[in-house]
Amino acid sequence: MHAFHAQSELSPPLEAERVARIILERGCVFHPLAIEPLTWPEFAANGPDRCYHCKKKIYQTFLADPSFPVGAALFDGTNLDDLGQDRPGLQAVAELQVRTPLADLGFTKDEIRLLSREFFLSTWDVYSSSCLATRISQHEPITREKILLVARCEALLQKMGFLGVRVRLAGEIATIFVVKKDLSLIQNNRVFSVIKSNFLSLGLHKVLINQQGRPD
């Protein structure tokens, strides 16, 4: 089993280390490949098809890499829950004939976590991670400065104990999404005051809290 990982500034800090550790734990052959998505005009423009272009370029990079085994199939971690969401990247998966065994077998996210725990995988209770570009409002150009700002804001919140957090940007407004169990904590005036002060010091003009919360 060969595991390919696209590495760039779009990944949350320390993500590359975590991925490498998990892959090596499972005894896979690890292929970290550096990409530069901010140099792709169709990606940086941040249109509705951003994820399609990104996913297609990444998988084309994997398939064209000299270390990709001849005749091997490329697998993608799409699951059944993903099929019910707006995910333009799935079009690229289909076009490149990348296989999606978890979705094909009907596995949901909850079922994957349950089976991962039964097989003693260290990832069974890890919060989902996603590309930092997903934090930038659609049609706002994606820049290195914005990605760095998001990363710094999320790192600050994680140090305060808010795991699984997301910070979304719309201009100079930041909206914080925490998991539902952390809503009461971040709504505490003293806690939020500290967060707001730190965010404003980074150049943001307004800080909001999403009152719905993310799934735990």
N, C-alpha and C positions, 0 to 999 in steps of 0.2 A: 504494500500500500504506500503510495506516494502522496504527500500532502503539500499543496501549493498555497502560499499566502502572499497576497498583494500588500505591500507595505508602503505607506505614504503618510503625509502630514494629516490626512483625513481620519486616521485612526486615533482613538483616545490615547493619552499618554500611558505607557507601560503595556499597551495592548500587544505589541510585538513580542515582548518577553513572555506574557501570559500564554499566547498562542504557541510559541516555541516550546514552552514547558509541557503543555498539554499534548502536543503532537509527539514529542519525544517520549512522554509517559506511555503512549500507546504503541511505541515501537515503529512508528512510520518513518519513512525517509522524508526529510524536511527540505522544502525548496522555497525559501523566502525570496520574493522578486520585488525589486523597487519599481514603483510607478510614479508618474508625475501628472496626476489628473488636472491640476490647476493650469497646465499648459495646453489642455484640450479645450478649444473655444466652445464647442457644443456643450461641454460639461460646465465650464465656468459661467456660461450665460444663465444657467440655472432655470431652464425652461421645464415644462412638464415632462419632457422626455430625457431629462438629465440622467436618471438611473439606467435607462435603456442604453445610452451611449457609454456610460461608465462600465456597466456590467459586460457589455459586448467587448470593449477594449481589454478589460481584465482577462476575460476568458480566452480571447484571441491570443493574448500574451502568454497565457499558460500553455495553450495548445501548440504555439509556435516555438516554445522554449526547447532548446536542444536536450534538456534533461527529461522532457515528457516522454514516457515510454511508448515505443511504437506499438500501435494497435490497442492502446489502453483507452478506457472510457473515462470521461470527466464527470464526476458527481457533484451535485449542488445540494445544499442543506435545506432547500425549500420544504416546508411542511404543509399539511392540509389547511391550517389556519391562514397561511399566506395566500392561498388561492382565492380567498374571499375578500382580499384587500386590493387596493389600487397599487400594483407593483409593475411599473413599466419594464423593469429588468427581466421579468419572466418572458417577455417577447424575445429578448436576446438569448435566453436560455433555450428557448424552442428553436430559434434560427440556427444555433450552433450545435443542436442535438445533444445538449448537455443533459445528463440523466438526473432525475429527482426521485430517488427511491423512497424517501420518507413520505413525500406527498403521494406517490403512486400507491403506497401501501396504506394510505389513509391515517397516518400518524399525526396527532395534534401536538401542540406545544406541551400541554399537560402530560400527555402520554409519554412523550420523549423524556421529560423530566423524571417521571416515575420509573421508566425502564433504565434511565441513566443511573438512578439511585440504586436500583436492584443489581446493576452491573458494577457498582462501586466506582463510577466515574466521578472525578473531582469537579466536573462541570455541572452536576445535576441541579445545584441550587444557585448557579451564577446568574446574575441579572443579564438580560439580553443587552448586547452592545450593537451600536450602529454607527455608520459613517457620520462624521461631524458635519458634513455638508447638509445632512437632513435637518439641521438646526436653523438653516438660513431660509428666510421666507422666499417662496418661489418668485422668480424673475428678478430678484436682487442678485447682482453678480457675486459669485463666490470668490473671495480673495484670501490670501494667506493671513492677512491681518484679522479678518473676521473669524477664520478658523482658530487662530491663536487665542482670540478673545473668548470664544466659546470654551475652548479647552481650559483656559485659566479659571473661568467662572465655575465650570463643573468640577475642576480639581479642588477649588476652594470649598465647595459644598460637600464633596466627598470627604475632605479632611474634617468637616464638622459632623460626619456620620450619616450624611444623606446618600446612601448607595442607590444605584439605579436611577439617578437623577438625570434630567435633560434641561438644557437652557436653550431656548429658541430666541432668535434675533429677528426683529422687524425694524429696520432702520437702527435707531439708537435706543430701542425699547427691548428689554429682556424679559421673557416670561419663563418662570421656573416651574417645571413639572417634577414633582416628587411622587414616590409610590404612596398609595392611599394611607398606609399605616403611619406615614411621616407627616401627613397634612397638619395634624394638631400641633406638632412640634414646630414646624416652620411658620405656622400662623401666630406663634407666641411673639408678642411685640418686641421683647428683648432680643430674641433670636433673629427675627427678621430685620431689626434695626442694624445689627452687626452685618448681616448679609448685604443689605441695601447700601450701607456705607462703603463696603468693599467694592461692590459692583460700580457704584458711581465714581469711585477713585480710578476705575479702569477706563472711564470715558463714556459710560452709559448714562442716559438722561432719565430713564424711568425703569423701575423694576416691579414686575407683577408676579402673582402666584396663581397658577391655574387651580381652580377650586375643585376640579373633578378628580385629579390625581391619576397616576398611572397604575395599571394592575400590579399587585404585589408579586 
